[in-house]
């Protein structure tokens, strides 16, 4: 994997969380940030200097690198906002997010108006239907509601009231498909949470043909006695998959002096294990009724686990495979245990995927905590078993690699 074009400032932890529209397309990313050094203020502590550190970090990395050219939600503290410090991002790609505990007064309202006059979109974070926040509604464009803090009746009653203020509604902490469907039916415009990484299992409904085919492929590829000639025939029967596999293997990533010209040539040159992993990647990208972001998350996680594998004393290829299968339940819409029963994955991989056990399980947990910006839990884990000082670099490298691969296939 290639290195990011710009270095990441030291002691900086940063990640992104997708925000989806009603069609499950990525509308924006919320940028998650904190200093990796506990002696440096966290972005949520009200210190304008901490906001400036965050902004400098995103400037140094390149906002397009982490946002992929999409809109970014950026948390800003009260001190930063009322200080009317310059925000060096174009208004067209930046949403200013006002934290839920911010004090609302004339000074704040005047400062927010100065940003909206420049064309910035403003969102109110974690709104819990407080009257004290109502003066903000003449200035804000988006209201974020933590649905885990509300029961359904409270949500329904207040959503109808909010619609009269001409604001767009964003549901936060949407954890299941049922919650997504409920919020969509109530009139929410955007959705943020980990619901896309959960399987949608409906009893009595058969697996879709694409899922059955993928399971057959995965079962065969994980068989240690898999015959190369049989594998070649399996791949060659699908023209699209064959083309995509050859295109990836012939890319600069592998650096072969001569172009790979056939499936058999690829199998002989790379070996069965490498072909297996890359064919799984291709097969995953062929699932066309799942959000593209889910496949991107899978590839990024696999790449990040491979990059961090040395720190956890696990084999890099095994780490990659573990990451590759870590969201397979959401992709196939079957319980993880059912899927793993059909595959011949090693006990270490299975234990990591089911129970987060062993070194592989710790590595997978570390990567998931980082993806979600759960910095405190991440620090506790690193304190107990050590961790990489360059984890943010590995995160960006994995992101860039996954983005490039998606574009290739």
C-alpha positions as CSV (number, residue, x, y, z in Angstrom):
1,X,0.0,0.0,0.0
2,X,1.2,3.5,-0.8
3,X,1.9,6.1,1.9
4,X,-0.3,9.1,2.2
5,X,0.9,12.1,0.2
6,X,1.3,14.2,3.4
7,X,2.5,13.1,6.9
8,X,0.2,13.1,9.8
9,X,1.1,15.4,12.7
10,X,2.4,13.5,15.7
11,X,0.0,12.4,18.5
12,X,-3.1,13.0,16.4
13,X,-5.9,10.5,16.1
14,X,-8.4,11.1,13.3
15,X,-11.1,9.1,11.6
16,X,-14.3,9.7,9.7
17,X,-17.8,8.4,10.1
18,X,-20.2,8.2,7.1
19,X,-23.5,10.1,7.0
20,X,-26.0,8.5,4.6
21,X,-29.0,9.8,2.7
22,X,-32.3,7.9,2.3
23,X,-30.8,5.9,-0.6
24,X,-27.9,4.8,1.6
25,X,-25.5,6.8,-0.4
26,X,-22.8,8.7,1.5
27,X,-23.8,12.3,1.8
28,X,-21.0,13.4,4.1
29,X,-18.4,12.3,6.6
30,X,-18.2,13.5,10.2
31,X,-14.5,14.1,11.0
32,X,-13.6,12.6,14.3
33,X,-10.5,13.9,16.1
34,X,-8.5,14.0,19.2
35,X,-4.9,14.4,20.3
36,X,-3.2,11.1,21.0
37,X,-1.5,12.8,24.0
38,X,-3.6,13.0,27.1
39,X,-1.8,16.2,28.1
40,X,-3.2,18.0,25.1
41,X,-6.7,19.3,25.2
42,X,-9.4,17.2,23.6
43,X,-11.5,18.9,20.9
44,X,-14.6,18.8,23.1
45,X,-13.1,20.7,26.1
46,X,-14.1,24.2,25.0
47,X,-10.5,25.2,24.1
48,X,-10.2,27.1,20.8
49,X,-6.6,25.9,20.6
50,X,-7.8,22.3,20.3
51,X,-10.0,23.2,17.4
52,X,-7.1,24.9,15.7
53,X,-4.9,21.7,16.2
54,X,-7.6,19.7,14.5
55,X,-7.9,22.1,11.6
56,X,-4.2,22.2,11.1
57,X,-4.1,18.4,11.1
58,X,-6.7,18.2,8.3
59,X,-5.0,21.0,6.4
60,X,-1.7,19.1,6.6
61,X,-3.2,15.8,5.5
62,X,-5.4,17.4,2.9
63,X,-9.2,17.6,3.5
64,X,-9.9,15.8,0.2
65,X,-7.7,12.9,1.3
66,X,-9.9,12.1,4.3
67,X,-13.3,13.3,2.9
68,X,-13.0,11.9,-0.7
69,X,-14.3,15.2,-2.0
70,X,-17.5,14.9,0.0
71,X,-19.0,17.3,2.6
72,X,-17.4,17.3,6.0
73,X,-19.0,17.8,9.4
74,X,-16.5,19.5,11.7
75,X,-17.0,20.0,15.4
76,X,-16.0,23.5,16.6
77,X,-15.9,24.7,20.2
78,X,-17.6,27.8,21.5
79,X,-14.3,29.6,21.9
80,X,-13.4,29.0,18.3
81,X,-16.8,30.1,17.0
82,X,-17.1,33.3,19.1
83,X,-13.5,34.2,18.3
84,X,-14.6,34.1,14.6
85,X,-11.3,32.5,13.8
86,X,-10.8,31.8,10.1
87,X,-12.0,28.4,8.9
88,X,-9.8,27.5,5.9
89,X,-12.2,25.2,4.2
90,X,-14.6,26.1,1.4
91,X,-18.2,26.6,2.7
92,X,-19.4,24.2,0.0
93,X,-17.7,21.2,1.6
94,X,-17.8,22.1,5.3
95,X,-20.7,21.8,7.8
96,X,-19.9,23.5,11.2
97,X,-21.2,21.3,14.0
98,X,-22.2,23.1,17.2
99,X,-21.7,20.8,20.2
100,X,-24.8,20.1,22.4
101,X,-23.4,21.6,25.6
102,X,-22.5,24.9,24.1
103,X,-23.9,28.0,25.9
104,X,-26.4,29.9,23.7
105,X,-26.3,33.7,24.0
106,X,-26.2,36.7,21.8
107,X,-22.4,36.5,21.4
108,X,-22.7,32.9,20.0
109,X,-25.7,33.8,17.7
110,X,-23.9,36.8,16.3
111,X,-20.8,34.6,15.6
112,X,-22.8,31.8,14.0
113,X,-24.4,34.4,11.7
114,X,-21.0,35.6,10.6
115,X,-20.3,32.0,9.4
116,X,-23.7,31.5,7.7
117,X,-23.2,34.9,5.9
118,X,-20.1,33.4,4.4
119,X,-22.1,30.5,3.1
120,X,-21.3,27.8,5.8
121,X,-23.9,25.2,6.7
122,X,-24.5,24.9,10.4
123,X,-25.6,21.7,12.3
124,X,-26.7,21.4,15.9
125,X,-25.3,18.2,17.5
126,X,-27.2,15.9,19.9
127,X,-30.3,18.0,20.1
128,X,-32.6,16.7,22.9
129,X,-35.6,19.0,22.4
130,X,-34.4,21.7,24.8
131,X,-36.2,25.1,24.7
132,X,-32.9,26.8,25.4
133,X,-31.6,25.9,22.0
134,X,-34.5,27.3,20.1
135,X,-32.8,30.7,19.3
136,X,-30.4,28.7,17.1
137,X,-33.1,27.5,14.8
138,X,-33.2,30.7,12.8
139,X,-29.5,30.1,11.9
140,X,-29.0,26.3,11.6
141,X,-29.7,24.1,8.6
142,X,-29.4,20.6,10.1
143,X,-30.5,19.2,13.5
144,X,-28.8,16.0,14.7
145,X,-30.9,13.9,17.0
146,X,-29.5,11.0,19.1
147,X,-32.3,8.5,18.7
148,X,-30.9,6.3,21.5
149,X,-31.8,9.1,23.9
150,X,-35.5,9.1,22.8
151,X,-38.3,6.6,22.9
152,X,-40.4,6.3,19.7
153,X,-43.3,8.5,20.9
154,X,-41.0,11.3,21.9
155,X,-39.2,11.1,18.6
156,X,-42.5,11.1,16.6
157,X,-43.9,14.1,18.5
158,X,-40.8,16.3,18.3
159,X,-39.9,15.4,14.7
160,X,-43.2,16.8,13.5
161,X,-42.5,20.1,15.5
162,X,-39.0,20.4,14.1
163,X,-40.3,20.1,10.5
164,X,-42.0,23.5,11.0
165,X,-38.6,25.2,11.4
166,X,-37.4,24.4,7.8
167,X,-34.4,22.3,9.0
168,X,-33.1,19.0,7.7
169,X,-33.0,16.2,10.3
170,X,-30.1,13.8,10.9
171,X,-30.6,10.6,13.0
172,X,-27.6,9.7,15.1
173,X,-26.6,6.4,16.6
174,X,-28.8,4.4,14.2
175,X,-27.7,0.8,15.0
176,X,-30.2,-1.4,13.2
177,X,-32.0,-1.7,9.9
178,X,-35.3,-1.4,11.8
179,X,-34.2,1.9,13.3
180,X,-33.1,3.2,9.9
181,X,-36.5,2.3,8.5
182,X,-38.3,4.0,11.4
183,X,-36.4,7.2,11.1
184,X,-36.8,7.3,7.4
185,X,-40.6,6.9,7.8
186,X,-40.6,9.7,10.3
187,X,-39.1,12.1,7.8
188,X,-35.4,12.1,8.7
189,X,-33.1,13.2,5.8
190,X,-29.8,11.8,6.9
191,X,-28.6,8.8,9.0
192,X,-25.5,8.2,11.0
193,X,-24.5,5.0,12.8
194,X,-23.3,1.5,12.3
195,X,-26.5,0.0,11.0
196,X,-25.0,-0.9,7.6
197,X,-22.4,-3.1,9.4
198,X,-25.2,-5.3,10.8
199,X,-26.8,-8.2,8.9
200,X,-30.5,-8.0,7.9
201,X,-31.7,-11.5,8.6
202,X,-35.3,-12.2,7.7
203,X,-36.6,-15.7,8.7
204,X,-38.3,-17.6,5.9
205,X,-36.7,-15.6,3.1
206,X,-34.2,-17.4,0.9
207,X,-30.7,-16.1,0.3
208,X,-30.4,-14.0,-2.9
209,X,-28.6,-15.8,-5.7
210,X,-25.6,-13.4,-5.5
211,X,-25.2,-14.4,-1.8
212,X,-25.4,-18.1,-2.6
213,X,-22.8,-17.8,-5.3
214,X,-20.5,-15.8,-3.0
215,X,-20.8,-18.4,-0.3
216,X,-19.9,-21.2,-2.7
217,X,-16.9,-19.2,-3.9
218,X,-15.8,-18.5,-0.4
219,X,-16.3,-22.1,0.7
220,X,-14.1,-23.4,-2.2
221,X,-11.4,-20.8,-1.8
222,X,-11.0,-21.6,2.0
223,X,-10.6,-25.3,1.3
224,X,-6.9,-26.1,1.9
225,X,-7.1,-28.9,-0.8
226,X,-8.6,-26.6,-3.4
227,X,-7.4,-27.7,-6.9
228,X,-5.8,-25.0,-8.9
229,X,-7.3,-26.2,-12.2
230,X,-10.7,-26.3,-10.6
231,X,-10.2,-22.8,-9.3
232,X,-9.1,-21.6,-12.7
233,X,-12.2,-23.0,-14.2
234,X,-14.4,-21.4,-11.5
235,X,-12.9,-18.0,-12.1
236,X,-12.8,-18.3,-15.9
237,X,-16.5,-19.1,-16.2
238,X,-17.3,-15.5,-15.1
239,X,-16.0,-13.1,-17.7
240,X,-16.5,-10.0,-15.5
241,X,-14.8,-11.5,-12.5
242,X,-11.9,-12.7,-14.6
243,X,-11.4,-9.3,-16.2
244,X,-11.5,-7.6,-12.8
245,X,-9.0,-10.0,-11.2
246,X,-6.6,-9.7,-14.1
247,X,-6.9,-5.9,-14.0
248,X,-6.0,-5.7,-10.3
249,X,-3.1,-8.2,-10.6
250,X,-1.7,-6.3,-13.6
251,X,-1.9,-3.0,-11.7
252,X,1.2,-1.2,-10.3
253,X,0.4,-2.5,-6.8
254,X,2.1,-5.8,-7.6
255,X,4.9,-4.3,-9.7
256,X,5.3,-7.2,-12.1
257,X,7.6,-6.6,-15.0
258,X,5.4,-8.5,-17.3
259,X,1.6,-8.2,-17.5
260,X,-0.4,-11.2,-16.2
261,X,-2.2,-12.5,-19.2
262,X,-4.3,-15.4,-18.0
263,X,-6.0,-16.7,-14.9
264,X,-3.7,-19.7,-14.7
265,X,-0.7,-17.4,-15.1
266,X,-2.0,-15.3,-12.2
267,X,-2.6,-18.4,-10.0
268,X,0.9,-19.8,-10.7
269,X,2.6,-16.4,-10.3
270,X,0.9,-15.3,-7.1
271,X,0.0,-18.6,-5.5
272,X,-3.3,-20.0,-4.3
273,X,-3.5,-18.0,-1.1
274,X,-2.9,-14.6,-2.7
275,X,-5.4,-15.4,-5.5
276,X,-7.9,-16.5,-2.9
277,X,-7.8,-13.2,-1.0
278,X,-8.0,-11.1,-4.2
279,X,-10.8,-13.1,-5.6
280,X,-12.7,-12.6,-2.3
281,X,-12.1,-8.8,-2.8
282,X,-13.5,-9.0,-6.3
283,X,-16.5,-11.1,-5.2
284,X,-17.4,-8.6,-2.5
285,X,-17.4,-5.7,-4.9
286,X,-19.8,-7.6,-7.1
287,X,-22.5,-7.4,-4.4
288,X,-24.5,-4.6,-6.0
289,X,-27.5,-4.3,-3.5
290,X,-25.4,-3.2,-0.5
291,X,-24.1,0.3,0.1
292,X,-20.7,0.9,-1.6
293,X,-19.5,2.3,1.8
294,X,-19.9,-1.2,3.4
295,X,-17.5,-2.7,0.9
296,X,-15.1,0.2,1.3
297,X,-15.2,-0.3,5.1
298,X,-14.4,-4.0,4.6
299,X,-11.4,-3.3,2.4
300,X,-10.1,-0.5,4.5
301,X,-10.4,-2.6,7.7
302,X,-8.5,-5.5,6.0
303,X,-5.7,-3.2,4.9
304,X,-5.4,-1.5,8.2
305,X,-5.2,-4.8,10.1
306,X,-2.5,-6.0,7.7
307,X,-0.5,-2.8,8.3
308,X,-0.8,-3.1,12.1
309,X,-0.2,-6.9,12.2
310,X,3.5,-6.6,13.2
311,X,2.6,-4.7,16.4
312,X,0.3,-7.6,17.4
313,X,2.7,-10.4,16.4
314,X,0.3,-11.9,13.9
315,X,0.8,-12.9,10.3
316,X,0.0,-10.1,7.9
317,X,-1.9,-12.2,5.5
318,X,-4.0,-13.8,8.3
319,X,-4.7,-10.3,9.6
320,X,-5.8,-9.2,6.1
321,X,-8.1,-12.2,5.7
322,X,-9.6,-11.6,9.2
323,X,-10.4,-8.0,8.2
324,X,-11.8,-9.1,4.9
325,X,-14.3,-11.4,6.6
326,X,-15.2,-9.2,9.5
327,X,-18.2,-7.7,7.9
328,X,-19.2,-10.7,5.8
329,X,-22.4,-11.1,7.9
330,X,-23.6,-7.7,6.9
331,X,-22.7,-8.3,3.3
332,X,-24.4,-11.7,3.0
333,X,-27.2,-10.9,5.6
334,X,-26.6,-14.1,7.6
335,X,-25.3,-14.6,11.2
336,X,-21.6,-14.7,11.4
337,X,-21.6,-18.2,13.1
338,X,-23.7,-19.6,10.2
339,X,-21.3,-18.3,7.6
340,X,-18.2,-19.5,9.4
341,X,-19.7,-23.0,9.7
342,X,-19.6,-23.3,5.9
343,X,-15.9,-22.1,5.6
344,X,-12.6,-23.7,6.5
345,X,-11.1,-20.6,8.2
346,X,-8.5,-21.2,10.9
347,X,-9.5,-21.4,14.6
348,X,-7.6,-18.2,15.2
349,X,-9.6,-16.3,12.6
350,X,-12.9,-17.8,13.7
351,X,-12.2,-16.9,17.4
352,X,-11.4,-13.4,16.4
353,X,-14.5,-12.9,14.3
354,X,-16.9,-14.5,16.7
355,X,-15.5,-13.5,20.2
356,X,-12.7,-11.1,19.5
357,X,-10.3,-13.6,21.2
358,X,-6.6,-13.9,20.8
359,X,-4.1,-11.5,19.3
360,X,-6.2,-11.3,16.1
361,X,-9.2,-10.5,18.1
362,X,-7.3,-7.7,19.9
363,X,-6.1,-6.3,16.5
364,X,-9.7,-6.4,15.1
365,X,-11.0,-4.7,18.2
366,X,-8.3,-2.0,18.0
367,X,-9.2,-1.2,14.4
368,X,-12.9,-1.1,15.0
369,X,-12.4,1.3,18.0
370,X,-10.3,3.5,15.8
371,X,-12.8,3.5,12.9
372,X,-15.5,4.6,15.3
373,X,-13.5,7.3,17.0
374,X,-13.9,5.6,20.4
375,X,-10.6,7.1,21.6
376,X,-10.9,6.5,25.4
377,X,-11.6,2.7,24.9
378,X,-8.7,2.6,22.4
379,X,-6.3,4.2,24.9
380,X,-7.4,1.7,27.5
381,X,-6.7,-1.2,25.2
382,X,-3.3,0.3,24.1
383,X,-2.3,0.8,27.7
384,X,-3.0,-2.9,28.4
385,X,-1.2,-4.4,25.4
386,X,0.7,-1.6,23.6
387,X,-0.1,-0.1,20.2
388,X,1.3,1.6,17.2
389,X,2.5,5.2,17.4
390,X,1.6,5.6,13.8
391,X,-1.9,4.3,13.9
392,X,-3.4,7.3,12.1
393,X,-0.9,6.9,9.3
394,X,-2.0,3.3,8.9
395,X,-5.6,4.4,8.9
396,X,-5.0,6.9,6.1
397,X,-2.9,4.5,4.1
398,X,-5.7,1.9,4.3
399,X,-8.3,4.4,3.3
400,X,-6.3,5.5,0.3
401,X,-5.6,2.0,-0.8
402,X,-9.3,0.9,-0.4
403,X,-10.5,4.0,-2.4
404,X,-8.0,3.2,-5.1
405,X,-9.1,-0.4,-5.3
406,X,-12.8,0.4,-5.5
407,X,-12.0,2.7,-8.4
408,X,-10.0,0.0,-10.1
409,X,-12.7,-2.6,-10.0
